[in-house]
Amino acid sequence: MDEWGADNLKWLKETFGSENIVSAVLHMDEKTPHIHATIIPIVTGERRKAKQEQSKTGRKYKTKSVNAPRLCADDVTARDKLKHYQDTYAEAMGKYGLQRGKDGSEAKHITTQQYYRELVDKNAELKEDNESLQEQKEEAKEVLSRIKNEIKTEKLKSSAVNVATSAIEGIGSMFGNSKVKMQQQEIENLKSKNAELQTENQTLKNQIQTNEKEHTTITEKLRQELDKIHSLFPKIKELLRIEKLCRYLGFDEEHTNIILDMKPFFFSGKLYSSEYQKHFETEHSVAEIKPLLSDLNRLQLTIDGINDTGWFRQKQKEFFEKIGIKVKPEMQRNKGIKY
């Protein structure tokens, strides 16, 4: 899971730029783990619409530098870009057995609610057809009964009796062997289909209930195991929090693991500050996890002996002093950033 999450972050950074990623949160509330990522659509290059207009009219317009960054969701969500995302993500996730959907597929999924709604509608139609066939059957019985009664009266003579008898035989044949028989067969088929649909419906309900019970059981078991881990290793929550902070500041997985081993890590490079929303560069610094003096059960990430917030403020102050700006106390205030 950790390796999969790291590869997702790597793909997001390579695709959209690490400076454009606001957050990436792992969700475990469904059967399949998934990540909700928030991206700022900052792009460079010539505007697509402007290029299209110029090709149509032949006119040339004075434009800003194509290398200037700009906010444009249209470019990031263009059809060719979306296809490119699917292709590159499938390549990045191939080692986990994930496969790309069919390119250009027009298949559409239906929701569970829509499926049940169609199932109810189909049952209603079958019920109406069943009732209609029953009415036709009753009408045929009435016709047969009326003719039989007329035969018994004295109004019918010998020849008329023969005609009536033939009619009775014809209706009886229709009732027993042809049209009515077909209608009866159709009624039975509809009843059978209706029973199958009801069975399938009940099976689906049972499956849903089973899945919900399994999900509840697994969730409760994981919660118990997590509580047990936290009780045996009380500092694991602090380490997990610092691990997220390290990734957010810009440390890669290898360097983060060194820091989490509670060892000093000497480094150079850039770290990102959410308070000032920019990167600060250092040529020689040391990152180390130390306990808080006020609460030894809590840990903090220190850089050059001070916490990360204080280190960034010191770097900001050095930057202002370098360009000749006097730093006022209010410029060093805490903006309430929490990790």
Phi, psi and omega per residue, in radians:
M1 nan -0.760 3.136
D2 -1.089 -0.747 -3.135
E3 -1.141 -0.714 3.101
W4 -1.083 -0.778 3.122
G5 -1.093 -0.713 3.133
A6 -1.132 -0.694 3.110
D7 -1.157 -0.607 3.067
N8 -1.116 -0.781 3.107
L9 -1.089 -0.692 3.118
K10 -1.088 -0.760 3.136
W11 -1.134 -0.723 3.120
L12 -1.065 -0.766 -3.130
K13 -1.156 -0.752 -3.131
E14 -1.186 -0.562 -3.069
T15 -1.445 -0.781 -3.028
F16 -1.949 -0.159 -3.076
G17 1.597 2.246 -3.080
S18 -1.064 -0.530 -3.125
E19 -1.283 -0.192 -3.116
N20 -1.761 0.020 -3.114
I21 -1.652 2.041 -3.137
V22 -1.430 -0.836 -3.118
S23 -2.778 2.780 3.034
A24 -2.552 1.939 -3.005
V25 -2.028 2.219 3.108
L26 -1.401 2.243 3.115
H27 -1.962 2.321 3.137
M28 -2.109 0.378 -3.059
D29 -1.461 -0.040 3.107
E30 -2.183 3.051 -3.098
K31 -1.084 -0.628 -3.134
T32 -1.792 2.107 3.064
P33 -1.052 2.504 -3.126
H34 -2.654 2.826 -3.072
I35 -2.051 2.297 3.010
H36 -1.719 1.961 -3.118
A37 -1.934 2.430 3.084
T38 -1.951 2.139 -3.042
I39 -2.097 2.380 2.988
I40 -1.594 2.108 -3.069
P41 -1.344 1.203 3.060
I42 -1.569 2.176 -3.109
V43 -2.316 2.888 3.008
T44 -2.241 2.919 -3.139
G45 1.880 2.968 -3.091
E46 -1.173 2.467 3.127
R47 -1.147 2.356 -3.098
R48 -1.137 -0.774 -3.110
K49 -1.118 -0.720 3.139
A50 -1.106 -0.692 3.120
K51 -1.127 -0.694 3.116
Q52 -1.156 -0.761 3.136
E53 -1.092 -0.708 -3.134
Q54 -1.135 -0.654 3.137
S55 -1.212 -0.490 3.137
K56 -1.378 -0.821 -3.017
T57 -1.602 -0.416 -3.098
G58 1.434 -0.068 3.129
R59 -1.419 2.673 3.083
K60 -1.989 2.279 -3.134
Y61 -1.962 2.578 3.082
K62 -1.309 2.106 -3.068
T63 -2.120 2.879 3.057
K64 -1.269 2.924 3.133
S65 -1.008 2.332 -3.125
V66 -1.198 -0.290 -3.132
N67 -1.547 -0.080 3.138
A68 -1.290 2.284 3.112
P69 -1.181 2.513 3.138
R70 -2.591 2.751 3.131
L71 -1.566 2.061 -3.086
C72 -2.706 1.787 3.122
A73 -1.251 -0.513 -3.107
D74 -1.033 -0.741 -3.124
D75 -1.183 -0.691 -3.085
V76 -1.224 -0.563 -3.083
T77 -1.846 0.359 3.081
A78 -1.102 2.687 -3.066
R79 -0.986 -0.769 -3.122
D80 -1.173 -0.567 3.109
K81 -1.210 -0.749 3.141
L82 -1.054 -0.718 3.101
K83 -1.133 -0.705 3.114
H84 -1.088 -0.709 3.113
Y85 -1.047 -0.785 -3.115
Q86 -1.106 -0.710 -3.123
D87 -1.151 -0.859 -3.086
T88 -1.219 -0.599 3.128
Y89 -1.185 -0.680 3.107
A90 -1.089 -0.680 3.101
E91 -1.144 -0.735 -3.116
A92 -1.169 -0.555 -3.069
M93 -1.725 0.066 -3.083
G94 -1.053 -0.593 -3.095
K95 -1.215 -0.239 3.092
Y96 -1.661 0.062 3.120
G97 1.504 0.087 3.102
L98 -1.386 2.379 -3.092
Q99 -2.052 2.548 3.117
R100 -1.251 2.510 3.050
G101 -1.123 2.852 -3.125
K102 -1.074 2.185 -3.118
D103 -1.149 2.150 3.115
G104 1.418 0.185 -3.122
S105 -1.135 2.435 3.105
E106 -1.808 0.165 -3.131
A107 -1.163 2.495 3.137
K108 -2.231 2.411 3.089
H109 -1.501 2.619 3.037
I110 -1.941 2.624 -3.132
T111 -1.339 2.823 3.088
T112 -1.061 -0.673 3.124
Q113 -1.103 -0.739 3.129
Q114 -1.128 -0.676 3.136
Y115 -1.073 -0.821 3.137
Y116 -1.155 -0.630 3.124
R117 -1.114 -0.744 3.101
E118 -1.150 -0.614 3.130
L119 -1.133 -0.744 3.114
V120 -1.130 -0.741 3.130
D121 -1.078 -0.704 -3.124
K122 -1.158 -0.698 3.104
N123 -1.105 -0.675 3.126
A124 -1.128 -0.721 3.118
E125 -1.107 -0.762 3.131
L126 -1.098 -0.640 3.125
K127 -1.145 -0.731 3.119
E128 -1.105 -0.766 3.120
D129 -1.084 -0.703 3.135
N130 -1.077 -0.797 3.134
E131 -1.116 -0.689 3.136
S132 -1.111 -0.743 3.124
L133 -1.163 -0.623 3.099
Q134 -1.121 -0.696 3.096
E135 -1.092 -0.759 3.129
Q136 -1.099 -0.657 3.123
K137 -1.133 -0.729 3.123
E138 -1.127 -0.693 3.108
E139 -1.082 -0.739 3.131
A140 -1.113 -0.667 3.104
K141 -1.125 -0.700 3.133
E142 -1.116 -0.744 3.117
V143 -1.075 -0.776 -3.132
L144 -1.114 -0.755 -3.126
S145 -1.141 -0.691 -3.134
R146 -1.134 -0.734 -3.136
I147 -1.166 -0.673 3.111
K148 -1.091 -0.689 3.126
N149 -1.167 -0.672 3.126
E150 -1.145 -0.590 3.132
I151 -1.112 -0.582 -3.090
K152 -1.295 -0.260 3.140
T153 -1.360 2.821 -3.110
E154 -1.376 -0.149 -3.106
K155 -1.200 -0.430 -3.080
L156 -1.526 2.238 3.094
K157 -1.622 -3.027 -3.058
S158 -1.021 -0.896 -3.105
S159 -1.153 -0.683 -3.135
A160 -1.132 -0.642 3.121
V161 -1.088 -0.734 3.131
N162 -1.073 -0.734 3.128
V163 -1.115 -0.793 -3.133
A164 -1.108 -0.701 3.131
T165 -1.082 -0.720 3.096
S166 -1.088 -0.695 3.125
A167 -1.109 -0.722 3.140
I168 -1.093 -0.779 -3.131
E169 -1.085 -0.668 3.127
G170 -1.134 -0.799 -3.141
I171 -1.162 -0.720 3.111
G172 -1.066 -0.677 3.117
S173 -1.123 -0.738 3.130
M174 -1.122 -0.732 -3.085
F175 -1.184 -0.679 -3.036
G176 -1.627 -0.494 -2.936
N177 -2.161 -0.481 -3.002
S178 -1.965 -1.780 -2.981
K179 -1.081 -0.887 -3.113
V180 -1.134 -0.680 3.107
K181 -1.071 -0.701 3.092
M182 -1.127 -0.686 3.122
Q183 -1.136 -0.715 3.099
Q184 -1.081 -0.709 3.134
Q185 -1.119 -0.703 3.128
E186 -1.138 -0.657 3.093
I187 -1.079 -0.775 -3.138
E188 -1.113 -0.692 3.110
N189 -1.094 -0.746 3.136
L190 -1.126 -0.717 3.109
K191 -1.073 -0.720 -3.136
S192 -1.117 -0.749 3.117
K193 -1.123 -0.723 3.134
N194 -1.064 -0.731 3.122
A195 -1.134 -0.682 3.116
E196 -1.111 -0.750 3.133
L197 -1.118 -0.708 3.116
Q198 -1.136 -0.678 3.098
T199 -1.131 -0.763 3.119
E200 -1.104 -0.705 3.117
N201 -1.061 -0.791 3.138
Q202 -1.150 -0.656 3.110
T203 -1.072 -0.759 3.118
L204 -1.109 -0.725 3.113
K205 -1.087 -0.739 3.126
N206 -1.107 -0.695 3.139
Q207 -1.130 -0.727 3.122
I208 -1.089 -0.779 3.128
Q209 -1.099 -0.695 3.119
T210 -1.106 -0.777 3.135
N211 -1.095 -0.708 3.139
E212 -1.122 -0.717 3.119
K213 -1.129 -0.751 3.132
E214 -1.100 -0.743 3.133
H215 -1.081 -0.755 3.125
T216 -1.109 -0.738 -3.137
T217 -1.113 -0.807 -3.125
I218 -1.130 -0.746 -3.139
T219 -1.084 -0.759 -3.140
E220 -1.147 -0.687 3.123
K221 -1.127 -0.757 3.115
L222 -1.124 -0.675 3.130
R223 -1.121 -0.721 3.120
Q224 -1.129 -0.739 3.125
E225 -1.135 -0.692 3.129
L226 -1.139 -0.734 3.094
D227 -1.078 -0.680 3.130
K228 -1.146 -0.726 3.114
I229 -1.084 -0.760 -3.131
H230 -1.121 -0.626 -3.139
S231 -1.260 -0.638 3.135
L232 -1.336 -0.589 -3.129
F233 -2.211 1.419 -3.023
P234 -1.075 -0.395 -3.089
K235 -1.571 0.044 -3.067
I236 -1.174 -0.575 3.093
K237 -1.100 -0.728 3.136
E238 -1.116 -0.715 3.129
L239 -1.150 -0.667 3.101
L240 -1.134 -0.688 3.120
R241 -1.129 -0.751 3.140
I242 -1.192 -0.595 3.086
E243 -1.050 -0.766 3.094
K244 -1.109 -0.710 3.141
L245 -1.099 -0.745 3.128
C246 -1.053 -0.784 3.126
R247 -1.096 -0.691 -3.108
Y248 -1.179 -0.676 -3.136
L249 -1.211 -0.476 3.093
G250 2.216 0.046 3.077
F251 -1.275 2.426 3.107
D252 -1.424 3.130 -3.042
E253 -1.089 -0.743 -3.103
E254 -1.104 -0.814 -3.119
H255 -1.212 -0.619 3.102
T256 -1.094 -0.707 3.129
N257 -1.109 -0.638 3.105
I258 -1.116 -0.754 3.136
I259 -1.119 -0.735 -3.119
L260 -1.185 -0.305 3.049
D261 -1.347 0.115 3.103
M262 1.131 0.548 3.114
K263 -1.970 2.572 3.068
P264 -1.111 2.397 -3.134
F265 -2.146 1.974 3.139
F266 -1.530 2.293 -3.040
F267 -2.619 2.920 2.984
S268 -2.461 2.670 -3.124
G269 2.440 -2.672 -3.067
K270 -2.042 2.464 3.024
L271 -2.170 2.535 -3.067
Y272 -1.709 2.350 3.082
S273 -1.920 2.112 3.086
S274 -1.288 -0.415 -3.142
E275 -1.184 -0.730 -3.137
Y276 -1.803 -0.088 3.078
Q277 0.972 0.815 3.075
K278 -2.806 2.972 3.132
H279 -1.657 2.518 3.037
F280 -2.040 2.378 -3.062
E281 -1.808 2.543 3.089
T282 -2.425 2.492 3.125
E283 -1.616 -0.466 3.141
H284 -2.720 1.908 3.115
S285 -2.492 2.918 3.117
V286 -2.298 2.279 3.107
A287 -1.890 2.399 -3.086
E288 -2.722 2.545 3.076
I289 -1.599 2.245 3.128
K290 -2.336 2.657 3.082
P291 -1.305 2.654 3.049
L292 -1.244 2.422 3.136
L293 -1.176 -0.545 -3.117
S294 -1.388 -0.370 -3.122
D295 -2.652 1.760 -3.046
L296 -1.175 -0.276 3.096
N297 -1.393 -0.192 3.124
R298 -1.838 2.559 -3.100
L299 -2.021 2.761 3.081
Q300 -2.476 2.591 3.060
L301 -1.525 2.158 3.121
T302 -1.960 2.579 3.051
I303 -2.234 2.095 -3.066
D304 0.976 0.637 3.026
G305 1.562 -0.118 3.130
I306 -2.179 2.826 -3.122
N307 -1.165 2.846 -3.019
D308 -1.056 -0.659 3.136
T309 -1.091 -0.805 3.131
G310 -1.133 -0.621 3.129
W311 -1.139 -0.750 3.117
F312 -1.137 -0.681 3.118
R313 -1.133 -0.660 3.104
Q314 -1.134 -0.729 3.106
K315 -1.121 -0.675 3.107
Q316 -1.133 -0.730 3.123
K317 -1.098 -0.768 3.109
E318 -1.068 -0.652 3.127
F319 -1.124 -0.809 3.140
F320 -1.098 -0.737 -3.137
E321 -1.146 -0.559 -3.138
K322 -1.161 -0.610 -3.124
I323 -1.688 0.148 3.013
G324 1.492 0.426 3.111
I325 -1.853 2.268 3.117
K326 -1.383 2.246 -3.076
V327 -1.505 2.152 3.088
K328 -1.581 2.716 -3.117
P329 -1.014 -0.655 -3.092
E330 -1.183 -0.325 3.112
M331 -1.315 -0.229 3.130
Q332 -1.801 0.226 -3.064
R333 -1.203 2.707 3.112
N334 -1.404 2.248 -3.130
K335 -1.603 0.152 3.058
G336 1.440 0.366 3.122
I337 -1.255 2.247 -3.141
K338 -2.191 2.651 3.128
Y339 -2.146 nan nan
